[in-house]
Amino acid sequence: MTDDGSHGTPNHPGCPCIGDYPHVGVDANGYYITTNEYPWFTDAFVGAQIYAMSKAELASGAESVTVTQIDTTRGDPNGDPGFTVWPAQSPTTAQYDTSAGGTEYFLSTNAGAEVNATGRSTELLTWSVTNTSSLNTTPRLGVHVKANTVAAYAVPLPSDQKPGPVPLADCLNVTWCAKLTLGTPDRYKERESRLDSLDSRMQQVSYSNGHLYGSHGTAVDVAGVQKAGVAWYITDPTTAANGNLSTTILHQGHIAVARNNLIMPALGVRPDGSAAIGVTLVGQDHYPSAAYVNLSASGTVGTVRVLAEGVGPEDGASGYRGFGTDVARWGDYGAAAVDASGNLWVANEWIAQRCTFAEYEAEPFGQCGGTRTALANWSTRISRVTAP
């Protein structure tokens, strides 16, 4: 993924590069990894890369596997680079698209700073790689992309938290304690941080019963107040025998909770087409909590349900100016998956502990009785979500 012309790789502008934010998808024939490509030594963005390889060749234990790289640097209909082009998973092997010699689908958005200076968009991009059966012999893939107009979405603001004890912040505000955790006195007055709501990139994609499902974060207006929420879509992609792609938006919507934020959505789909979106719920009424919302195949949205209620605020090093930022990184992830029995599982970050500064500074230092580390206090909740 270095892409500087060495070892047979393409020579992309600004590279050597790193393949960031990798994700995987599969169809009947192929295994696909997508990345966002950034140069090592300059502040730039090259474009999303798609790496396609044969599932059968991987499963055979072959000593080497043929990989076909697809560069989306000028791939979208506006001539801009693809960004977080997320490949689809299917809940069962019977649901793969066999059109045009086998087709894998992807979804992406384009409000992020890598491709859009305004931070807003009304486009949903559908991508396809066709003739994927050729991955088993000599790859001859087709690449297609279409833009559909959808409801406006935008990069959300950082998410506010319900006030609570933040012992690491308290520690950084005391010289002796800051020297232990930061290595030097903290020149800032630290206070409870906000959470990174991410940048409206696509966050998970499923292909089931001929439909594509996807969701991502967006700014939402709730009673005149801007919060972070979720945009979701169910689309109908169609691939002709010659590989040409068309797509229709079947259902779409935004999900929001008054006084609170929904961040890091991950949408999973059951074999019957019903879905659930796992999220972190955080704001004036909730410490960071694991939650979900049901979504029917016909586009009916349920209420936001809490899986694990947070018990304290996020209190990690990434949220404090002494460590270089005042917006806490919130993992960049959520996840959803369907098991072999059709059960849908979601994984989301939440805060499962709280403690005072006195408990934080007690021995062993910074662990609050083994509930956290000195520089972080987040947890991951994995839950099975039953169909409504």
Stockholm file with secondary structure:
# STOCKHOLM 1.0

chainA/1-388         MTDDGSHGTPNHPGCPCIGDYPHVGVDANGYYITTNEYPWFTDAFVGAQIYAMSKAELASGAESVTVTQIDTTRGDPNGDPGFTVWPAQSPTTAQYDTSAGGTEYFLSTNAGAEVNATGRSTELLTWSVTNTSSLNTTPRLGVHVKANTVAAYAVPLPSDQKPGPVPLADCLNVTWCAKLTLGTPDRYKERESRLDSLDSRMQQVSYSNGHLYGSHGTAVDVAGVQKAGVAWYITDPTTAANGNLSTTILHQGHIAVARNNLIMPALGVRPDGSAAIGVTLVGQDHYPSAAYVNLSASGTVGTVRVLAEGVGPEDGASGYRGFGTDVARWGDYGAAAVDASGNLWVANEWIAQRCTFAEYEAEPFGQCGGTRTALANWSTRISRVTAP
#=GR chainA/1-388 SS CCCBSGGGCCBCTTCSEEEEEEEEEECSSEEEEEEEEEESSSSCCCEEEEEEEEHHHHHTTCSSCCEEEEECTTCSTTSCCCCSCEECBCSSGGGSBCGGGCEEEEEEECCSTTTCTTSEEEEEEEEEEECGGGGGSSCCCEEEEEEEEEEEEECCCCBCCCCCCCHHHHHHTSHHHHHHHTSSCCCSCCCCCEECCCCSCEEEEEEETTEEEEEEEEEEEETTEEEEEEEEEEEEEEECTTCCEEEEEEEEEEECCTTEEEEEEEEEECTTSCEEEEEEEEESSCSSEEEEEEECTTCCBCCCEEEECCCSCCCCGGGSGGGTCSEECCTTCCEEEECTTSCEEEEEEECCCCCCHHHHHSSSTTSTTTTSBTTBCCEEEEEEECCC
#=GC SS_cons         CCCBSGGGCCBCTTCSEEEEEEEEEECSSEEEEEEEEEESSSSCCCEEEEEEEEHHHHHTTCSSCCEEEEECTTCSTTSCCCCSCEECBCSSGGGSBCGGGCEEEEEEECCSTTTCTTSEEEEEEEEEEECGGGGGSSCCCEEEEEEEEEEEEECCCCBCCCCCCCHHHHHHTSHHHHHHHTSSCCCSCCCCCEECCCCSCEEEEEEETTEEEEEEEEEEEETTEEEEEEEEEEEEEEECTTCCEEEEEEEEEEECCTTEEEEEEEEEECTTSCEEEEEEEEESSCSSEEEEEEECTTCCBCCCEEEECCCSCCCCGGGSGGGTCSEECCTTCCEEEECTTSCEEEEEEECCCCCCHHHHHSSSTTSTTTTSBTTBCCEEEEEEECCC
//
